[in-house]
Amino acid sequence: MKKDLMDILACPVCKGELELRSEKEEGDEVITGSLECAACNESYPIEDSIPNLLPPDLRRELA
């Protein structure tokens, strides 16, 4: 995920601001990490440079 996407991303549940927590980066791209919403306390994983912004209920159904 490119870091400049943070300018346009919002929490899909409450539309709150997301905070990036990076575990592995290459240049300006986040390979693994998470997006955290302080407003509703939800977390969205980033795996293989792809943020999973499905609401938590849908992620559980698809897992």
Residue pairs with C-beta under 8 A, 6 or more apart in sequence:
1 29
1 30
1 46
1 49
1 50
1 51
2 28
2 29
2 30
3 20
3 28
3 29
3 30
4 28
5 51
6 18
6 20
9 18
9 35
9 51
9 53
10 16
10 17
10 18
11 17
11 18
11 37
11 39
11 40
11 42
11 44
12 44
12 53
12 54
12 55
13 37
13 40
13 42
13 55
13 56
14 37
14 39
14 40
14 42
16 37
16 38
16 39
16 40
17 37
17 38
17 39
18 35
18 36
18 37
18 44
19 35
19 36
19 37
19 38
20 30
20 33
20 35
21 33
21 34
21 35
21 36
22 30
22 32
22 33
23 31
23 32
23 33
23 34
24 30
24 31
24 32
24 33
25 31
29 49
30 46
30 49
31 46
31 48
31 49
32 46
32 47
32 48
33 45
33 46
34 43
34 44
34 45
34 46
35 43
35 44
35 46
35 51
35 53
36 42
36 43
36 44
37 43
37 44
42 56
44 51
44 52
44 53
44 54
45 51
45 52
46 52
52 59
54 62
